[in-house]
């Protein structure tokens, strides 16, 4: 056990940390409330459906989808069960390796994503993009990339933007 004194945050560092903490806590909650109110979906359910919608063939392994959505396989399985009951996705064994299960977005799920996306994007724009100057949101992207690099490898599921290189 180290006996060195911790490098405590100074007042400015602490204010920055607390502002970030509040944002990363409140932003997903605000987006969740909006999606619940307007699309009868949780933020997590929308992320699962949207993640599938961006994959070739609108399908991917459950393990990859869990990594993409930063969720345990257990949480994803419970969510997939709810989404299956609504007819928005189904699960099937991976034909290339039966040890894996594929999540597949149905046509009805695709329709749900397409119907939900405009309102969700409008809320993201209202809460984040329009609240910042162009310079600030570019800085936020750069800051986010640096923090994600410090955290470690980011799952991309083949969704890396060809222009920006961002997942």
URRA-V896781 format. One record per residue. SS is DSSP state (hx for helix, st for strand, lp for the rest). OMEGA is omega in radians with two decimals (999 if undefined). Layout:
SS,OMEGA
SS,OMEGA
This chain:
lp,-3.11
lp,3.09
lp,3.13
lp,3.07
lp,3.10
lp,3.03
lp,-3.11
lp,3.09
lp,3.03
lp,-3.05
hx,-3.13
hx,3.11
hx,3.13
hx,3.11
hx,3.11
hx,3.13
hx,-3.10
hx,3.08
hx,3.10
hx,3.13
hx,3.13
hx,-3.14
hx,-3.08
hx,3.04
hx,-3.02
hx,-3.10
hx,3.09
hx,3.12
hx,3.12
hx,3.12
hx,3.11
hx,-3.14
hx,3.13
hx,-3.14
hx,3.11
hx,-3.08
hx,-2.98
hx,-3.08
hx,-3.10
lp,3.10
lp,2.96
lp,3.08
hx,-3.14
hx,3.11
hx,3.12
hx,3.13
hx,3.11
hx,-3.13
hx,-3.13
hx,3.10
hx,3.09
hx,-3.09
hx,-3.11
lp,-3.11
lp,3.04
hx,-3.12
hx,-3.12
hx,3.13
st,3.05
st,3.09
st,3.11
hx,-3.13
hx,3.09
hx,3.12
hx,3.08
hx,3.11
hx,3.14
hx,-3.07
lp,3.13
lp,-3.12
lp,3.03
lp,3.07
hx,3.13
hx,3.13
hx,-3.13
hx,3.14
hx,3.09
hx,3.14
hx,3.12
hx,3.12
hx,3.11
hx,-3.13
hx,3.05
hx,-3.11
hx,3.10
lp,3.11
lp,-3.05
lp,3.03
st,2.98
st,3.12
st,-3.11
st,3.08
st,3.08
lp,-3.09
lp,3.14
lp,3.13
lp,-3.06
lp,3.09
lp,-3.10
lp,3.07
st,3.07
st,2.91
st,-3.07
st,3.10
st,3.11
lp,3.06
hx,3.10
hx,3.07
hx,3.08
hx,3.09
hx,3.13
hx,3.10
hx,-3.12
hx,3.12
hx,-3.06
hx,-3.01
hx,-3.10
hx,3.12
hx,3.13
hx,3.12
hx,3.11
hx,3.13
hx,3.04
hx,3.12
hx,-3.10
hx,-3.05
hx,-3.01
hx,-2.99
hx,-3.09
lp,3.11
lp,-3.08
lp,2.97
lp,3.10
hx,3.10
hx,-3.12
hx,-3.12
hx,3.00
hx,3.08
hx,3.12
hx,3.09
hx,3.13
hx,3.10
hx,3.14
hx,3.12
hx,-3.14
hx,3.13
hx,3.10
hx,3.07
hx,3.13
hx,3.12
hx,-3.13
lp,-3.06
lp,3.13
lp,3.09
lp,-3.06
lp,-3.13
lp,-3.13
lp,-3.09
lp,-3.11
lp,3.12
lp,-3.07
lp,-3.12
lp,-3.02
lp,-3.06
lp,-3.09
lp,3.03
lp,999
